[in-house]
Amino acid sequence: MNSIDHGDISRHTGTHSSPEVPVQRAPILTNHPSRSITLPSPEFFGSIASGAHYAGALSPTHVEHSTSHLPHKRAPSLGADDPIVHETYRGVLEDVKELFCARPSLEIFQRRWRKDAVFEDPLSTAPTPTLFAHEFSLADRVALVSGANRGLGLEMALALVEAGARAVYCIDLPKEPSEEWQKVREYAAKVSGKEGQGRLEYISGSVTDQDGMWKIGESIGNKEGRLDVCVAAAGILKSHTDCLTYPAAQFRQVLDVNTNGVLFTAQAAGQQMARFGNGGSIILIGSMSGSITNKDHAWVSYNSSKSAVLQMARSMACELGPQRIRVNSLSPGHIYTNMTAAYLDSQAHLLEKWASLNPLGRIGRPDELRGVVTWLASDASTFCTGSE
Ligand SMILES: NC(=O)c1ccc[n+]([C@@H]2O[C@H](COP(=O)([O-])OP(=O)(O)OC[C@H]3O[C@@H](n4cnc5c(N)ncnc54)[C@H](O)[C@@H]3O)[C@@H](O)[C@H]2O)c1
């Protein structure tokens, strides 16, 4: 039997940030006869009525996933009038439709929690885990990743493929992709369960060319009929130069790639996300250097360019939120790639120094960013935007 258990709410808040907001774990519409439903307390309704935030518990993702528990898995079509869909679900499906709108009304959030929206699925006996099959899955999604001929961009592109993306477009400077990229593509093509999917594509282009990037975005949209994920990873780090005499041309060059190029990349993808109306996730690769300064390194151009990226993410997030386009920045610490190898391979003492600055006592590996980029790209983070 379903039951309402107000007292259980605190135990279900672990993964969400606000302690005063009761959070319900998916699936809301449980299909296990013995599972009880946890509903929020009356105080919760009071808190949302008074303008307190209602958190990700009621995000479209949870509702979307909860509908996957409906019989016959008919919910994704949202066919409220489909005769196969049980009458009981009619109200729920109407709610789901409204929740997919950019600005669902307060009533929809309140109605969502009414007891008559709670039911058991008479056709199943065991619940199916959704976390990796749904929330973290990028099945059929299309992505654009800049700077993905190598390094962090390529690693992230592969992670998106492994998470189920239909196609990941890698944008970088060389006319032809590197041998490393070709090998990764061969590997991606062989990843099991991805027959005919998981394509890694390469397009030569510079992120500093705004028109060119927009055209690339448009061509991907025309070909794939959607564009869901963007990772703006292209970046450069120029050699040490005293800030008091830093040459204008080099300062502009670094900002042109690391700041302007990130904006042009986000625009290229964001325009297509807006065009197809599916929402999307844009991930701007910043750096810890956007928030802290690397002492003993004269990196004024790099540090300034990365700081701008963090604020760009917050600014774009606020503008694009109504279109369900999320924009977050991701700031790695020291990771061993070609960019850092330029220092580490010639100045051996730097490895120990950089490692000592990290709580883990070491520098990172590119593959250690796979999880976070997949989380940000996927529906596992649908209530996360403007975050660093
Ligand atoms: N490696 C680190 O420790 C570290 C730390 C923090 C942030 N980052 C950031 O992560 C991102 C990836 O860095 P990485 O370590 O993989 O470096 P990398 O040098 O290995 O890769 C950067 C890629 O960007 C490409 N690129 C440069 N200019 C471009 C342009 N105009 N248009 C298109 N592509 C261009 C390069 O060709 C290269 O393939 C960068 O934005 C970097 O600032 C790296």
The ligand as a MOL file (V3000), in Angstrom:
LIG
                    3D

  0  0  0     0  0            999 V3000
M  V30 BEGIN CTAB
M  V30 COUNTS 44 48 0 0 0
M  V30 BEGIN ATOM
M  V30 1 N 45.6340 20.7430 -17.9770 0
M  V30 2 C 45.3410 21.4510 -16.8970 0
M  V30 3 O 45.9910 21.3220 -15.8450 0
M  V30 4 C 44.2040 22.4110 -16.9260 0
M  V30 5 C 43.8160 22.9770 -15.7060 0
M  V30 6 C 42.7550 23.8510 -15.6970 0
M  V30 7 C 42.1200 24.1690 -16.8760 0
M  V30 8 N 42.5210 23.6310 -18.0590 0 CHG=1
M  V30 9 C 41.8030 24.0200 -19.2500 0
M  V30 10 O 41.3090 22.8650 -19.8890 0
M  V30 11 C 41.2000 23.1080 -21.2880 0
M  V30 12 C 41.8990 21.9890 -22.0420 0
M  V30 13 O 43.2740 22.0650 -21.7000 0
M  V30 14 P 44.2990 20.8570 -21.9240 0
M  V30 15 O 45.0640 20.7300 -20.6930 0
M  V30 16 O 43.5880 19.7020 -22.4940 0 CHG=-1
M  V30 17 O 45.2380 21.5440 -23.0050 0
M  V30 18 P 45.7400 21.0260 -24.4340 0
M  V30 19 O 46.7100 22.0410 -24.8660 0
M  V30 20 O 46.1720 19.6110 -24.3500 0
M  V30 21 O 44.4120 21.0860 -25.3250 0
M  V30 22 C 43.8640 22.2970 -25.7450 0
M  V30 23 C 43.2870 22.1040 -27.1220 0
M  V30 24 O 42.6900 23.3530 -27.5100 0
M  V30 25 C 42.9880 23.5190 -28.8760 0
M  V30 26 N 42.9030 24.9260 -29.2830 0
M  V30 27 C 43.7360 25.9220 -28.9720 0
M  V30 28 N 43.3640 27.0420 -29.5960 0
M  V30 29 C 42.2520 26.7420 -30.3140 0
M  V30 30 C 41.4160 27.4810 -31.1660 0
M  V30 31 N 41.6390 28.7800 -31.4460 0
M  V30 32 N 40.3490 26.8610 -31.7270 0
M  V30 33 C 40.1170 25.5470 -31.4890 0
M  V30 34 N 40.8840 24.7920 -30.7020 0
M  V30 35 C 41.9560 25.3930 -30.1180 0
M  V30 36 C 44.3920 22.9930 -29.0250 0
M  V30 37 O 44.7040 22.7180 -30.3880 0
M  V30 38 C 44.3150 21.7390 -28.1740 0
M  V30 39 O 43.9140 20.6210 -28.9010 0
M  V30 40 C 41.8040 24.4820 -21.5270 0
M  V30 41 O 40.7770 25.4350 -21.5920 0
M  V30 42 C 42.6410 24.7050 -20.2960 0
M  V30 43 O 42.8330 26.0570 -20.0230 0
M  V30 44 C 43.5600 22.7540 -18.0960 0
M  V30 END ATOM
M  V30 BEGIN BOND
M  V30 1 1 1 2
M  V30 2 2 2 3
M  V30 3 1 2 4
M  V30 4 1 4 5
M  V30 5 2 4 44
M  V30 6 2 5 6
M  V30 7 1 6 7
M  V30 8 2 7 8
M  V30 9 1 8 9
M  V30 10 1 8 44
M  V30 11 1 9 10
M  V30 12 1 9 42
M  V30 13 1 10 11
M  V30 14 1 11 12
M  V30 15 1 11 40
M  V30 16 1 12 13
M  V30 17 1 13 14
M  V30 18 2 14 15
M  V30 19 1 14 16
M  V30 20 1 14 17
M  V30 21 1 17 18
M  V30 22 2 18 19
M  V30 23 1 18 20
M  V30 24 1 18 21
M  V30 25 1 21 22
M  V30 26 1 22 23
M  V30 27 1 23 24
M  V30 28 1 23 38
M  V30 29 1 24 25
M  V30 30 1 25 26
M  V30 31 1 25 36
M  V30 32 1 26 27
M  V30 33 1 26 35
M  V30 34 2 27 28
M  V30 35 1 28 29
M  V30 36 1 29 30
M  V30 37 2 29 35
M  V30 38 1 30 31
M  V30 39 2 30 32
M  V30 40 1 32 33
M  V30 41 2 33 34
M  V30 42 1 34 35
M  V30 43 1 36 37
M  V30 44 1 36 38
M  V30 45 1 38 39
M  V30 46 1 40 41
M  V30 47 1 40 42
M  V30 48 1 42 43
M  V30 END BOND
M  V30 END CTAB
M  END
